[in-house]
Amino acid sequence: MTSRRDFLASAALLSAGLLVAPSLLAAPKKKYIGLQLYTVRDAMEKDPAGTLAQLAKIGYNSVEGATYTGSQKFYGMTPQGFASLLKQNGLIMPSSHYRLGEEQMNGAPVQGTMLHGWDRAVDDAAAVGAKYMVCAYLSQSERGNIDHYKYVADQLNKAGERCQKAGLQLCYHNHDFEFVAQEGQLPFDLLLATDKKLVQMELDLYWVTKAGKDPLTLFAQHPGRFPLWHVKDMDHTPQKSFTEVGNGSIDFKKIFAHAKEAGLQYFFVEQDATPGSPFDSVTQSMAYIKKNLV
């Protein structure tokens, strides 16, 4: 019969073991390999359910939204409906893209943008299960001069504050035009001058490389500021076009070695144009990532 002394001794040993080896009980952190849904935009428009099922079959377990209409719709579905479809396919959508909203459509403001209907957009993002909302792109008319970029930075801070109140994080997604100097300043530097608690960055590795900048330098200068990445490769032609991950000139192994310094939380494969079926291209990218990066 076990005595009280033996029981207490056994319990003490068990507790000590848990203290020195808590990892024995902790589940390993899941590795997410994501896809920006713009890559399969035509398929998502025609058959979102079938498209998500196919992506899950390929091996993707997270996606980033590219479409929000401002009328409580994600690919034609309510936040709750789209969240349910994601769950059915074993997917999460930690991030989704949005626009600034200065452009008009048919003479009217575009809803679901930072400038119009942002409160509703934030609430819908929270309802769909997102953690990040990303300002995806500035049109030519939204870029302007340095003073206008200062205005954009101010709007990012305001939009980021609203996100923070809902437990979300705002990010800004770059292209290459933010690295073209104006009046001796880089627009990207002005955007980085936003409040880092309110505005973080989704670094597009293709566009920053095409602009002639080194991602590692940005990580060193602004550690922890880049929780999201677009993993997009550049081919070896003079045009420096898009290509499948691992098929081009970008050294992803070197960049991923600095993921912790960057503050990386999620990354998303994106290929704006593909030579054939986008599903063939994202399958090829998946194979390279699984073998070499995660």
ZIQUIBEL-V855800 format. One record per residue. OMEGA is omega as a letter, one per 40 degrees, with the letter a starting at -180 (999 if undefined). NEAR is the number of other ideal C-beta (glycine too) atoms within 8 Angstrom. Layout:
OMEGA,NEAR / OMEGA,NEAR
This chain:
a,2 / i,4 / i,6 / a,5 / i,6 / a,8 / a,9 / i,8 / i,8 / i,8 / i,8 / i,8 / i,8 / i,8 / i,8 / i,8 / i,9 / a,10 / a,7 / a,5 / i,7 / a,7 / i,5 / i,7 / a,5 / i,6 / i,3 / a,4 / a,4 / i,5 / a,5 / i,10 / a,14 / i,15 / i,15 / a,13 / i,12 / i,9 / a,14 / a,13 / a,10 / i,7 / i,12 / i,13 / a,7 / a,6 / a,7 / a,12 / a,7 / a,8 / i,12 / i,13 / a,9 / i,10 / i,14 / i,12 / i,6 / i,10 / i,8 / i,14 / i,11 / i,14 / i,15 / a,16 / i,14 / a,11 / i,10 / a,13 / a,7 / i,12 / a,6 / a,6 / i,10 / a,13 / i,10 / a,5 / i,10 / i,8 / a,12 / a,8 / i,8 / i,14 / i,12 / i,8 / i,12 / a,13 / i,8 / a,6 / i,10 / a,6 / i,13 / i,9 / a,15 / a,13 / i,17 / a,15 / a,15 / a,12 / i,11 / i,11 / i,10 / i,7 / i,9 / i,7 / a,6 / i,4 / a,4 / i,6 / i,8 / a,12 / a,10 / i,13 / a,15 / a,12 / a,9 / i,11 / a,9 / i,11 / i,7 / i,11 / i,14 / i,13 / i,9 / i,13 / i,14 / a,11 / a,9 / i,14 / i,10 / i,13 / a,8 / i,15 / a,16 / i,15 / a,15 / a,8 / i,8 / i,8 / a,8 / a,4 / a,7 / a,11 / i,10 / a,8 / a,7 / i,10 / i,7 / i,10 / i,14 / i,9 / i,9 / i,12 / i,13 / i,8 / i,11 / i,16 / a,12 / i,8 / i,13 / i,15 / i,9 / i,11 / a,13 / i,12 / i,6 / a,10 / a,5 / i,13 / i,11 / i,16 / i,15 / a,13 / a,14 / i,13 / i,8 / a,10 / i,8 / a,11 / i,12 / a,9 / i,6 / i,10 / i,6 / a,4 / i,9 / i,10 / a,14 / i,9 / i,8 / i,12 / i,15 / i,9 / i,6 / i,12 / a,7 / i,8 / a,5 / a,12 / i,14 / a,13 / i,15 / a,16 / i,13 / a,13 / i,14 / a,13 / i,12 / i,14 / i,11 / i,9 / i,10 / a,5 / a,9 / i,5 / a,13 / i,9 / i,8 / i,13 / a,12 / a,8 / a,6 / a,11 / i,9 / a,8 / a,12 / a,15 / a,15 / i,18 / i,13 / a,16 / a,13 / a,14 / a,17 / a,13 / a,12 / a,4 / i,6 / a,3 / a,5 / a,7 / i,8 / i,11 / a,9 / a,12 / a,13 / a,11 / a,9 / a,11 / a,7 / a,10 / a,6 / i,13 / i,8 / a,8 / a,12 / i,8 / i,6 / a,11 / a,8 / i,6 / a,9 / a,15 / a,11 / i,11 / a,7 / i,14 / a,11 / i,15 / i,18 / i,13 / a,15 / i,7 / a,5 / a,11 / i,3 / i,5 / i,6 / i,11 / i,10 / a,9 / a,14 / i,16 / i,9 / i,12 / i,15 / a,13 / a,8 / a,13 / a,14 / a,10 / a,6 / a,8 / a,9 / 999,5
